[in-house]
């Protein structure tokens, strides 16, 4: 078996220079009063269906800002900041709305009042809304208002088998990222109203719920979790097995969802289908294999036909202390970590390990900063900080190689700070969130997150912004509206035959 160093040496420097990363960043629109903005997606931002950089996620109130794929960390972050600048100018013009800085949502209205995303009258636009309606029926709308950052990553010359090896190792070591970057240890009491939970009140006024050593409630039992999906023991041992697992989940009827039905008695749509998953994106995970799809193509078909193109890291919380939710240093640590996942030995996973990893994720999300916390590794109890320190120590030559490639020390600096954080849980983002809430905001979650949101907006609005930048983004918004109208004009089928055709088993490859 080749060592990590030998595998690294086999990668030429120009391959490491070819790492590409992109960001998708979600965030709720909130009113100056702090409540969820129930207004439609701002017209100034263009069409949520077709705009390349600005769309919505689950809710009409939930923005998603997207960068292209970049070879440079700073280039990627600069584009993300520029998109934020344009968006915040539009929000200011729309009654002073802000973009919520926390992964856990602001004060929410009743579940049925949370508006789902709207994408126009085309079949593909209607399908996106019906899919979201289905998510609301299946998991509740509140859960869908949780926001995060997705980090898309690829390396030249890497094939599907190598990407699946990366994914297996990522899942094994995901606890490291949850510990280092989790930033959602507390939430608004409205989020758990009427739900069973084990959270405690923070302070004596009941204005926040938390767990003392939590890192990321978003990635714990209260976040993107589902009893139905818990029955899916998806293996990542290769493209074929993964695709077959998803295929079954996309085609096998699920009794609880059959009861909901595709349409209600009045004829309105409840969901796209009655299988365990309506479409591929419904499958929750800390990381996904991805492939760019062609128009009208199902993601699973694209994966089966052309293999894995990149991976999508999905467990990163928004950092509420950072203007755009993520720093260049965090991105560089992710690059080092993903390279470690790619180049390290990656034995096949087993059902036993899959169950173990799920438990480790929940433990880290809810108790990650607890002194002496033990995780399970191949049936043996291992302290989180010991295991995490081992993983980060193995990353040292990888950070050095990336530094050499880019003529910098930034990667080694990011790794050094991460290793120091393993010994200082009080300096992690999750601990800092709780400390700031208690010391500066009378243990009030909404007050803390609102102030961070306003601070981020003020910082972005104060940055230089040219007429040329404004004109370019306005043109993009205008072009996206025209593109949506063209899609709507080109439809030939009524929605129901189109839905049946899109959902047909043959489309999965």
Secondary structure, DSSP 8 states (H G I E B T S, - for coil): ---HHHHHHHS-HHHHTT-EEEEEEEEEEE-TTSBB--S-S-GGG--TTT-SSEEESSBTTEEEEE---BSSHHHHHHHHHHHHHHHHHHHHHTTT-EE--SSS--B---GGGS-B----SSHHHHHHHHHHHHHHHHH-HHHHT---EEEEEE-TT--HHHHHHHHHHHHHHHHHHHHHH--BSEE-GGGGTTS----EESTTTT--EE-TT-SBGGGSTTSS--TTGGG-----S-HHHHHHHHHHHHHSB-HHHHHH-SB-TTS-BS-S-SBS-SSGGG---SEEEE----TT--HHHHHHHH---EEEEEEE---TTSTTS--HHHHHHHHHHHHHHHHS------HHHHHHHHHHHHHHHHHTTSTT-EEEETTEEEEHHHHHHHHHHHTHHHHHHHHHHHTSSHHHHHHHHHHHHHT-GGGSHHHHHHHHHHHHSTT-HHHHHHHHHHHHHHHHHHS---HHHHHHHHHHHHHHHHHHHHHHHH--S-HHHHHHHHH-GGGG-
